[in-house]
Amino acid sequence: MSEAPESPQAESPATSRRTLLCGAAAVLAAGGGTLAVSGCSSSSSGSSGTPAAKTPVDVGPASAVPVGGGTVYRDKKIVVTQPAEGQYKAFSAKCTHAGCIVDQVKNQKIQCPCHGSMFGITDGAVLDGPAPTPLPEYTVAVEGGNLKVTPS
């Protein structure tokens, strides 16, 4: 007894699944990719935790930021440094490499835990990659002993 050869219909479901998956991937790459990329844009409506344009954010007392160092306000996605006595600088705490939140300011460097990028505390400049660009700088002011940060 010989087995009957497989009919073309037996391969049809696998072929159509493959076609469906390839088609879905193409649609996602074309349309869904736009959504994914738009979710990574640098503009912010304020819903991501980053301050909305021109809206000052009270991050806390200026005394919480050490001279020659800084403080990361993780929930606000802001890092404030004090390179010299009374000189405050504020930056986005979102690393420009992969979007991780920087976790500390040590040895006068803002450090990202994900891939080791380091940024300067005076200007947010990349000191060590893989981050491609500096941290975006924000305006910071001391009002009543508290730090008010506004995106530039």
C-alpha positions in Angstrom: 0.0 0.0 0.0 1.4 3.3 -0.9 0.5 6.4 0.9 -1.4 9.0 -1.1 0.7 12.0 -1.9 -0.2 15.1 0.0 -2.5 17.3 -1.9 -1.8 21.0 -2.5 -4.6 21.8 -0.1 -2.6 20.3 2.8 0.0 23.0 2.3 -2.5 25.8 1.7 -3.2 26.6 5.4 0.6 26.9 6.2 1.0 29.0 3.1 -1.9 31.3 3.9 -0.7 31.6 7.6 2.7 32.6 6.3 1.2 35.0 3.9 -1.0 36.4 6.6 1.9 36.8 9.0 4.1 38.5 6.3 1.2 40.8 5.4 0.6 41.7 9.1 4.3 42.4 9.6 4.2 44.7 6.5 1.1 46.5 7.8 2.7 46.9 11.3 5.9 48.2 9.8 4.1 50.7 7.6 1.3 51.9 9.9 2.2 50.6 13.4 5.8 51.7 13.0 4.4 55.3 12.8 2.7 54.8 16.1 5.8 53.3 17.7 8.0 56.1 16.4 5.5 58.8 17.4 5.5 57.4 20.9 9.3 58.1 21.0 9.2 61.7 19.7 10.9 64.4 21.7 7.8 66.6 21.9 5.7 66.0 25.0 2.1 66.6 25.9 2.9 66.1 29.5 1.2 62.7 29.8 4.6 60.9 29.8 5.7 62.4 33.0 8.0 64.9 31.4 6.9 68.5 32.1 4.6 70.0 29.5 6.0 73.0 27.5 6.2 76.2 29.6 4.7 74.6 32.7 7.0 75.1 35.7 7.4 72.0 37.9 8.3 72.3 41.6 10.8 69.5 42.1 11.6 70.3 45.8 14.0 72.1 48.0 17.2 73.5 46.5 19.1 72.1 49.5 18.5 68.6 48.2 20.9 69.1 45.4 24.6 68.8 46.5 27.3 71.2 45.3 29.3 69.4 42.6 26.6 66.8 42.2 22.9 66.5 41.5 19.6 64.8 42.3 17.5 62.7 40.0 13.7 63.3 40.3 12.8 60.0 38.7 9.0 60.5 38.9 9.3 63.8 37.1 12.0 62.6 34.7 14.2 65.6 35.6 17.8 65.7 36.9 19.0 68.9 38.6 22.7 69.5 39.2 24.6 72.2 41.1 28.1 72.4 39.4 29.0 75.4 41.7 27.5 76.9 44.8 24.1 78.5 43.8 24.4 77.5 40.1 21.6 75.1 39.3 21.2 73.3 36.0 18.3 71.1 35.0 18.0 68.4 32.3 15.7 65.8 31.1 16.5 62.6 33.0 15.7 60.5 29.9 18.9 59.2 28.3 19.2 60.1 24.6 20.4 56.6 23.7 17.5 54.3 24.7 15.2 56.4 26.8 16.2 54.9 30.1 16.0 57.2 33.1 19.4 58.3 34.5 19.9 56.9 38.0 22.6 59.0 39.7 25.0 61.9 39.6 28.4 60.7 40.8 31.9 62.1 40.3 30.4 65.2 38.5 28.8 62.9 35.9 25.1 62.1 35.2 25.0 58.4 34.8 22.6 56.1 32.8 22.4 52.6 34.2 21.2 50.9 31.0 24.2 51.1 28.7 26.7 53.3 30.6 26.2 56.7 29.0 27.6 59.6 31.0 26.7 63.3 30.8 28.3 66.5 32.1 26.7 68.2 35.1 27.2 71.7 33.6 25.8 71.2 30.2 24.4 67.7 29.8 27.0 67.0 27.1 27.8 63.3 26.3 31.0 62.4 28.1 30.8 58.7 27.4 28.5 56.9 24.9 26.6 55.3 23.5 24.2 58.3 23.9 24.3 60.2 20.6 23.3 63.7 21.9 23.3 65.7 25.1 20.5 65.6 27.6 17.9 68.3 26.7 18.4 71.3 29.1 15.6 72.9 31.1 15.3 76.3 32.7 15.6 76.1 36.5 14.9 78.8 39.1 15.0 79.0 42.9 11.7 80.4 44.3 11.2 80.4 48.0 13.9 77.8 48.5 12.3 75.4 46.0 13.5 74.5 42.6 11.1 75.3 39.7 12.0 73.6 36.4 10.6 74.6 33.0 11.5 72.9 29.7 13.4 75.3 27.4 
